[in-house]
Amino acid sequence: MNPLANLTRRELLNRWCVGFGGLALGGLLADRQLLGSSLRDLPNDPTDQDTPSLPLPHLRPRAKRIIFLFMHGGPSHVDLFDPKPELTKRNGERPPFKRTRVQFASRGNLLGSPWKFRQVGKSGLPMSQLWQHLPQVADELCMLHSVCDTNVAHGGACMKLFTGSDSTLRPSVGSWISYGLGSENQNLPGFITICPSSLHGGVDNFGNAFLPAVHQGVSLGEPGYPNSLAKNAKFGNLKNKFSTSQEQRRQLDFLRKINHQHSAQLGFDSELEARIQSFELAFRMQTAAPEAIDLSQESIETRRLYGMDEEKTENFGQMCLLARRFAERGVRFIQISHAHSLPFNNEQWDQHSHLKQGHEINVAQIDKPITGLIKDLKQRGLLEDTLVLWGGEFGRTPTAQAGDPKIIGRDHHPEGFTMWMAGGGVKGGFRYGKTDEFGYYAIENRMPIHDLHATILHLMGLDHEQLTYKHAGRDFRLTDVYGQVATDILA
């Protein structure tokens, strides 16, 4: 007699959580209470044994996928992309403008950039002399100089950037896009995060919250601080040591059979269906994921393009190359975190002190890999429908942080800072928005984070007002009740 024959469907799932359930990559098997009841990501026919069909976009998509290059800690806009001659001229003077009431640390006088700026590319975009490689792709970049309205603290700012809320747990932008569009490759997740940080939100920065579990970001590499090395990054629990693939397939087929019987008797249960899909995805990933992260297939020339032949750029270069491989395999949202640990300032881009040394080290690590990524995407015909997004949770103040002048730095600054986009339907060699003459306030075409999210969703073919999910008695969306699309940046 089959010992599983008399088990209920829920009992069977619970027993498998220890064995095959562990294969579902942890994050995909979020608490059952977090699983919603939406048919958007599930088969129209619950008895259909095929993988779910892709949801239709609301609009004509300009991009099919996003690669988000997250600069954890807050890179300084006035030292990288937003030159302020008046700030340099009045270096050391007291600020003539009114400062915001809420500040993170004590602030001193005006601080001009230690680096000179020059115009690069045919478009003449301004970049500081820190950038040695990025000018080669300047005409692909769309500078957003007026991003604002995050939070003055890292934790709240990261929550706002990744989820649209700095006070309550909400789904991350990658989860919303996975929910709205699914994955073009049914053997890989719709949302992958590469070497994420455990700080300032940690797993919540790629969490699904109340969206179905299959939209949780799947981590390549364990979250940790400092972030794990890309060369050691693996998908957790990918291999099942207890069952062969044939045995696993039989288990899943049996589970599907019980599911069909349950649906026929009691009706379609989307909560359990979402969980079964997590099992199915984990099973399929056993064959697809190892090939996707196998960089031995890449040529020496490609590896050099990403800077993988140099010690200072090897780690971030490998992350960027992995992102390109996931992008060409149909993953919708790929997130990369740069969070270097400095010997004199253990805070990524967060240069409250040692601004010059810190930003020089950080830019040197990412400059060549990012340039290589954009070049590689373009030559493969992927840049046209891949949106590359670069930025941190905020910028840095145009004033010095009060303290020892020998180790000078800048404080957190969410009132106006720079992010940029490339490819994916945006104008290249274009500057959008403006900060004041000192780089303190965004004063033209202000882009609050809700506007940034609305614009990203629009580029992906999703109307931010229509992409909703019913939870706790109300409809939620990434942009809450806000958000305007920045139509001026659309190509």
N, C-alpha and C positions, 0 to 999 in steps of 0.2 A: 504494500500500500504506500502511496506517495505521501511522505510526512508533511508536504506543503499543501496537500489538497484541501484541508479543513481550515487553513489560515484565512483570515479576512485580508482584504487588500491593504489596509492600514498596518496590520500586524506584519505582513510580508515586507512592506517598506521599512518598518522599524527594525526588523531583523537584519535587513541588508545594509543598514546604515553603517554597521561596523566593518563589513567586508567590501562589497561593491560600492556602497555609498561613499566610502572614503576616496574612491577613485574620482568622484565627481568634483574634485578640485576645491573642496572646502568652501570657497566663496560662492560657488554655484549652488551649493546646498545650504542656503541661508535658512534661518529659523522659519518654520512653516507659517508662522503668523505674518511674516514679511511678504509672503506670496499673495499677490493680488488675484483678482478674478476678471481678467480681461481676455477677450478672444483675439486681440490684435496679434499676439505672438503664437497663437495656438491653431491647430488645424480647424477649418470650418466644419469638417465632419470628424467627430471624435473617434470614429472607427477607421479612419484613413491611416494606413500603416506607413505612408510616405512621410518624409520630413516636411515640416510646415512650409507653405509657400511664402514668398516674401511679401510683406505689406506694401501697398502702393503709396508713393509719396503724394503729398497734397499739391505740390507745385512741380514745375520742370526743374529737376536738380541740376545745379551747376557743378557740384562735387559729389563723388560717390563715397568718399572716405576722408578721414581727418587724421593727421599726425600732429599731436600737441607736444611741443618741446617746452616742458615746464622748467623754469629757472627758479628753483626753490630758494627763497630768502629775500628777493626783491632787488633786481638789477637797477642800476642808476640810469634813468633816462637822460639826465643832463650830462652824463659822461659817455654815453654810448651813441644816441641817435638824435637828441634834441638840443642842438647847440644854443647857447644863450650868451651872446657877446656882452650884454649889459651885466650879466652875472660875473663874467670875467673882469670887466672894467671896474666893478665895485666890490671886488673881492676884499673881504675883511670888514666891510661896513655893516652897520646894523640894518636889518631888513626894513625897507620902507613900506611894506605891506602888512596887513593884519593877518596874523597867524591863526590857524584853527585852534579852538579851545581844547579839543582832545588831542593829546600828544603822547607818544610812547616813551620818549626819553627827553632829557634836557637838551635844548637847542641853542646854538651860539649864533655867530654872525654869518653873513653870506660867504659861500665857498665856491670860487670859480673852479672849473674843471682843470685838472692837471694835464689833460690831453688836448691837443689841437684837433680841430675838425677840418675835413675837406669834402668837396662834392665828388661823388663817384657815379659811374655809369653814365649812359647817355641822358638819363633823366636828371642827373645832378643831385641825387639824394645825399643828404649830409650824413657822414659817419665819422666817428672819432678815429684817431690813428691807431687805436687798439685793434681795430678790425683789419687784418691783413689779407684775408681770403674772401670774406663776405662781399666786398665790393664787386667781385667778379659776377655776382648774380643780383646786383642791386636793382636791375631793371625788372626783376621778377617780384620785388617786394612791395607790399602795400603797407605803408607805415600808419599806424593808428596812434596819434600823438595825444589824444584826449580821453584815454580810458581813465575811469575814476570810480569812486563810490564802492570801494571794497570795505576795508576795516583797518584800523590802525595797528592791530595785533596780528601776528602770523596766523594763529588758529582761526580767528574769525575771517580774515582775508582769504585764506585758503578755502574755507567752507563756502564763502560767497562766490569765489571764482569757479569752484568745481561743482557746486550744487545750487547756486542762486540764493542761498539763505545762510546768514551768519549766526543764526540763533536756534534753528530747529533742524533735525535730521531729515534730509531730503535726498532723492536720487541724484547721482552725479550726472553731468552732461553726457558722458559716454554711455551711461545706462539708458538715458532718454533716447539717444540716437539709436542704440541697439533695439530698444523697444519700438521705436517708430519705423525702423527700416530693416531690422534683422541683419543677418550676415550673409554675404554673397557666397561664402564657403560654409556649407552645413557641417563640415568636419572641424571647423575652428570657431572659437567664440566670436561674437560680434564686437567685443570690447576687450582689449588686452592692454595691461599696463606693465612697462618694462622697468625693473629695478625701482619700485616705488619707495618713497621715504615713509618711515613709521611716525614721523613728527607732524604736528599741526594738522590733525585730522586723520592721519594714517589711512586705514582701510576705508574710512568713510569717504575719502576723496575719490575712491573708485567703487563706491558701494551702490547697491540697487535700492536700499531703503524699502519702501513698500511696493516697488515694481516686482514683477515675477522674477524668481531666482535666476533664470537663464540670462538675465541682463546684468548680473553682477560682473564687474571687471575682473578678469582672470589675471593673476600676477605671474609674470615670468621673472623669477628671482624673488627671494623672500624679502618682505618689507623690513628695513633695518636702518640703523644709523651708525656709521656712515653707510650709504647705500651699497648693496652687494655688488661685486664686480660682475660685469656683463658676461665675461668668459665663463663664469661659474653658474650663471643663471639657468635654472631649469623650471619646468612646470611641476609643481608639487603633486605628489600622489598619482603620477601619470601611469605608473606601472602597477598592475595588480599581481602580487606575488602568490596569491592563493588560488587563482582560477585561470585556466587557459582562455584564449579568446573565444573558442568554441563553446566552452561552458558559460562564459559570460553572455554570449549571444543567445543561448538557450534560456538563461535566466530572464533576459530582457523580453524574449518572445513569450515566455510564460507570464511575465508581468503584464505585457500588452494584452494577452488573452483575458486575464482577469479584469483588466481595465475595460475591455469591450463588454464583458459580461456585466460589470458594475454599471457602465453607462446605459446599457440596454434596460437594466432593471430600475435604476434610481436616477438616471439623467446624467448629463455631462458635468463632471467635477473639475473645473479649470485649475483649482489649487493643486490637486494631485497630478493633473496632467502636466503642469509646469515642472513638477518635481521629476516626473518620469522623463521629461525631455532633458533634464540635467543629467540623468543617468545615460541617456542615449548619446548626448554630446560627449560626455567623458569617454564613453566606449569608442566613439569614432575618432576622438583625438589621439588615441593610442597609436594610430598609424599615421595620422596627418601631422601632428605636432613635431615629432622628431625630425621629419624632413624639412619642415618650415624653419627650424632653428639651426640646421646644419650648414654652417658657413663654409665648410670645406668645398662646397660646390662653386663658391665665388672665385673669380680670377684674382691674380696678384694685382693687376691694374685696378680692379674695383676696390680691393682692400686698401690700396694706397690712396685712392680717391677719398676714402673716408678717414684717412689718417691712422689706419690700424697698424702701420709700420713704425709709428713713433710712440714712445712711452706716454707722453703727455696727452695724446689724443686717442690712444687705443681704446680706452674704456667707453667714452662717449661715442666714438666712431662705430664700435660694435653695436651699441644701442641703436644708432641711426640706421645701420645696415639691416639689423633685424626688423626695424620698423618698415623699411622698404619692402622686405620680403613678406611681411604680414600684409602690407597694403596691396601688393600684387596678387595676393591669395584671397582677397575679398574681405578682410577684417575691416569693419566700419570705423572703429575708433581705436587709435594706437596712441598711448600716452608714454612719454619718456620723462624721467625726472633727473635733472642734474643737481646734485647736492654734494659738492666736494667738501672734504674736511680739511681745513687749513691748519698748519701746525701752530699758527699764532692767533687763529680766530676760528673756532670750531662751529661756524654758523653759515655754511654755504655762501650765498651771495649777500649775506646779511652784514655788510661792512659798517658796523657802528664805529669801528676803528680799522686802521690799516687799509683804507679805501684803495690806495694806489696798488699795493701789493696784491690785495685780494682780487680786484677786478682784472688785473693783468693775468693772474693765474687762471681765473675762471674763463675769460675770453679765449686764452690760448688753448684751453681744453676743448672748447666747442666750435671755434671759428672754422677750422678746416672740415670737421665732420658735417656740420650743417650745410656748408657750401657744397660739399660732396653729395649730400643727400638731395639737394635741389637740382644739381647738375644731373645726377643719376636718374631722378624721377623724370626730368625733362627729356633726356636722351632715350628713355624707354617709353615715352608717350604717356606717362602716368601723371605728370604735373598738371595737365589740363583738367583732370577730374579728381585730383588729390589736393585738399586744402591743408597747407602747412601753417600752423599757428605757433608763434613764439612769444613767451612772456613769463612774468612772475606774478605773485599775488599783489604786489604794489611796486612803486618806484622808490627813490630816495629823495630826501629833502635837498633843496638848493642851498641850505644852510649847513654849517658844520655841527656835528654833535659836540656839545660842551664837554671839555675834558682836556687831556694832555695833547697839546698841539703837535707833538712828535708822532702820535699814532692816530692822526685825524681820520674821521669817518663821517657818515651821514646817517640820519635817522629814517625810520619808516615813513612812507609818503603815499597815501591813497587819493590825494586830491587831484592829481593829474599826472599820468605817466604813459609810457610808450609800450605797446605791443605791436607785432607785425604779422601779416599774413602773406602767403605766396601761393600761386596756382589756384585751382578750385573755383574759378570764376570771378576773381577779384582783379582790379587794375594793378598792373605792375609798374614800378617806378613812380608810385603815387603817394602823396602825403595827405592824410585826412586828419582834421582836427588841429587844435593849437593850444598850447599853454601860454601863460603870460610871459613877459620879457625875462622873468627870473625862473620860469619853470615850476611855479608853485601851484597855480590854479589852472584847470582846464577851462578855457574861455570861449572856444569855438568848436561847434559840433561835438559837444560833450557826449561821451559814450559810457554811460553807467554799465555795470556788468550785465544787467538785464538786456540792454541794447546789444551788447556783444553776443550774448546767448541767442537773442532773436535773430541776429544776422547770421550766425553760424548755422542755426537750424534752417533758415531761408536758403542758404547756399546748398544745403543738403536736400532741399526739396520739401521741407517740413514747415508748415505754418505754426508758429509758436503759440498761437491762440487756439488752434485746433488740436495740438498734441497734448491731450489731457489724460488723466487717469483718476478714476473714482476711488477714493480711499477715505475711510472714517466719515462717510456721509457727505463728502464734497468732492468736486473736481479739482485736481491739482495740475499744475503745469510748471515747467522749468522757470518761466519768467514771472510766475505768480500773477499779479494783475498789471504788470508793467511791460516794458519792452517795445522798442521801435527799431525796425530794420534800417541799417545805414545804407540806403540805396545808392548813395554817391560813390561807393567803393566798388560797385558791381561792374564787371567788364561788359 
